[in-house]
């Protein structure tokens, strides 16, 4: 089975681009960030403190997460595609995704998706931890200002009320957390193909990836 792995910081466009690449190639699209958001959401619903690492890890072991190629996310058969993008879920997902034991369990679940499918998988440590031997490894980046603007417009479309400055601050905090995790940190490596999407459209980035994979 073929694996296309895409890493990069929050708001770099990984989800939209990975989804399009998967659709063109007829691969299965896996949004690993959505998987961690499901854990964040369920811990909120169960009033579990984000510092209660054991309880949160046990939550994941009992959860059923399904991802569809049209971008829908199902938690225990419930469509939570919109709810996992709320500010409340976003604020705690970085800390939750830093739990070492949780990441070990999540890595197993993520690898299971690729057992019988060609996949395009995106996240923070896919090229370095989950699939270090992926067939293709990309690092998708963009400036903080551009990423904040994109996320702000996404939130506006979903009627999520948060200012551009707040979004930028959250992204900067998330970048720091993602790059300083003891396990599964966001890391640039020499074998990744680096793409800066700051001044590129979604379709331009998709074409770059498809051209490389096609070769």
Rosetta blueprint (number, residue, H / E / L):
1 X L
2 X L
3 X E
4 X E
5 X E
6 X E
7 X E
8 X L
9 X L
10 X L
11 X L
12 X L
13 X L
14 X H
15 X H
16 X H
17 X H
18 X H
19 X H
20 X H
21 X H
22 X H
23 X H
24 X H
25 X H
26 X L
27 X L
28 X E
29 X E
30 X E
31 X E
32 X H
33 X H
34 X H
35 X H
36 X H
37 X H
38 X H
39 X H
40 X H
41 X H
42 X H
43 X H
44 X H
45 X H
46 X L
47 X L
48 X L
49 X L
50 X L
51 X L
52 X L
53 X H
54 X H
55 X H
56 X H
57 X H
58 X H
59 X H
60 X H
61 X H
62 X H
63 X L
64 X L
65 X E
66 X E
67 X E
68 X L
69 X L
70 X L
71 X L
72 X L
73 X E
74 X E
75 X E
76 X L
77 X L
78 X E
79 X E
80 X L
81 X L
82 X L
83 X H
84 X H
85 X H
86 X L
87 X H
88 X H
89 X H
90 X H
91 X H
92 X H
93 X H
94 X H
95 X H
96 X H
97 X L
98 X L
99 X L
100 X H
101 X H
102 X H
103 X H
104 X H
105 X H
106 X H
107 X H
108 X H
109 X H
110 X H
111 X H
112 X H
113 X H
114 X L
115 X L
116 X L
117 X L
118 X L
119 X E
120 X E
121 X E
122 X E
123 X E
124 X L
125 X L
126 X H
127 X H
128 X H
129 X H
130 X H
131 X L
132 X L
133 X L
134 X L
135 X L
136 X E
137 X E
138 X E
139 X E
140 X E
141 X E
142 X L
143 X L
144 X H
145 X H
146 X H
147 X H
148 X H
149 X H
150 X H
151 X H
152 X H
153 X H
154 X H
155 X H
156 X H
157 X H
158 X L
159 X L
160 X L
161 X L
162 X L
163 X L
164 X H
165 X H
166 X H
167 X H
168 X H
169 X H
170 X H
171 X H
172 X H
173 X H
174 X H
175 X H
176 X H
177 X H
178 X H
179 X H
180 X L
181 X L
182 X L
183 X L
184 X L
185 X L
186 X L
187 X L
188 X L
189 X L
190 X L
191 X L
192 X L
193 X E
194 X E
195 X E
196 X E
197 X L
198 X L
199 X L
200 X L
201 X L
202 X H
203 X H
204 X H
205 X H
206 X H
207 X H
208 X H
209 X H
210 X H
211 X H
212 X H
213 X H
214 X H
215 X L
